[in-house]
Amino acid sequence: MRSGGGIPLIQWNKKLLALDGKILDDKGRMDLIAYPVGGICCGLWKKSMVEESGIIFPEHLKYEDNYWSSLIKCFLKKVAFLPEIKYYYRQNSVSTVHKRNVSYHFDRVEIEKKLLTDVKKLGFYNKYYQAWEYIYTFRYAFNTYWIYQEQFDQRPLLKMRQVIIDLRKEFPNWNKNKYYMEISNRKGKCFHYLVSKAPILMALCYPIIKKARHRRNK
């Protein structure tokens, strides 16, 4: 998949490419859940598999693709990767995802909580634990924290703190997760560490840091 400017949005991990054309075991399926593949728009999904799984998109919530694309992979038996560019993604500054100061950004929290609840009900929690821990770490906690920071003029500081509290409660050893250790870079890990220790203070300091960086880069 490429953006409108022709820049690749996703570079598949070599562990994903190693699954090409193979029957998936639990380890391969967990890699597929954890490593980024570009979202549901980057894949063709077998109709019979989708129907047999019974997995549907949550209604009346935004970010519903985060739920569906993670859970449906638990039912995949085989996967193939195409080397050609087949999909171009145009960023629209007024699209739903990019709108500011709208309450549906809070749906991210509800979606991720529903995902975790349902994988436990379906018996996938322990089987793919490392994948769920990583998804909860980067998508529920830190990506949500970042969206709250960037998409609101009046940042919801208490909600920003709460996603970090939830992470520490659900996955106290999140920073030792094998996917987190491999995928996150040093700068990201440093930022996550500081946010995990002082989420509100980091939120208050970030605009000052951002302004200083802007002046330095002029």
C-alpha positions, 0 to 999 in steps of 0.5 A, spaced: 500 500 500 502 507 498 500 513 500 497 519 495 504 521 494 507 514 493 511 513 499 510 506 502 505 506 508 507 499 510 513 495 510 512 488 511 516 484 517 520 478 514 517 474 519 510 475 516 513 474 509 516 467 511 508 465 512 507 466 505 503 461 502 504 456 508 499 453 513 499 457 519 500 454 526 499 458 532 506 462 532 505 464 525 498 466 527 500 470 533 505 474 528 500 475 523 496 479 529 501 483 532 505 485 526 502 491 522 500 488 515 496 495 513 489 494 515 483 491 512 483 495 506 490 491 504 487 484 504 482 480 500 478 476 505 475 469 503 468 470 504 466 463 507 472 464 512 468 471 514 462 468 515 464 461 519 467 466 524 461 470 525 466 476 527 462 482 525 464 490 526 461 493 532 456 498 531 455 505 533 463 505 534 468 508 530 475 505 529 471 499 528 476 496 523 481 495 529 477 490 532 475 486 526 482 486 523 485 483 529 480 478 531 478 475 524 486 473 524 485 468 529 481 464 524 486 464 518 488 458 516 493 460 510 495 467 508 499 470 501 502 476 500 503 480 493 509 484 492 505 489 487 502 495 489 495 494 489 492 500 493 493 507 494 491 511 500 489 518 499 490 522 506 484 527 506 485 532 512 477 533 513 476 525 513 473 522 519 479 520 522 483 527 522 477 531 525 479 535 531 475 536 538 470 530 536 468 525 541 468 519 537 476 519 538 474 516 545 471 510 541 478 507 541 478 505 548 471 502 547 473 498 541 480 496 544 476 494 551 471 490 547 476 486 543 480 484 549 473 482 552 471 478 546 478 474 545 477 472 552 470 469 551 473 466 545 479 462 548 484 466 544 487 470 550 492 465 552 493 462 546 496 469 543 497 473 549 503 476 546 500 479 540 494 482 545 499 485 550 503 488 544 496 491 541 494 493 547 500 497 549 501 500 542 494 501 540 490 502 546 495 506 550 500 510 547 496 511 540 490 513 544 494 517 548 497 521 542 491 522 539 488 525 545 494 529 545 494 531 538 486 531 536 484 536 542 485 543 543 483 542 550 486 535 551 482 530 556 488 529 561 484 525 565 482 520 560 490 520 557 492 518 564 487 513 565 489 509 558 496 508 562 493 506 568 489 501 564 495 498 561 499 498 567 493 494 570 492 489 564 499 488 562 504 490 568 510 487 564 508 491 557 515 493 556 518 486 556 513 484 551 517 480 545 513 484 539 514 491 543 522 490 544 523 488 537 518 493 533 519 499 537 525 504 536 529 507 542 526 514 541 519 511 542 521 506 548 524 513 551 517 516 550 513 511 552 517 510 559 516 517 560 509 517 559 508 511 563 511 514 569 508 521 568 502 521 563 499 528 565 506 532 566 508 529 559 502 531 556 503 538 559 510 539 557 509 536 550 507 543 547 513 546 549 517 541 547 514 541 540 515 549 539 522 548 541 523 543 536 520 547 531 524 553 532 530 549 532 528 546 525 527 553 522 
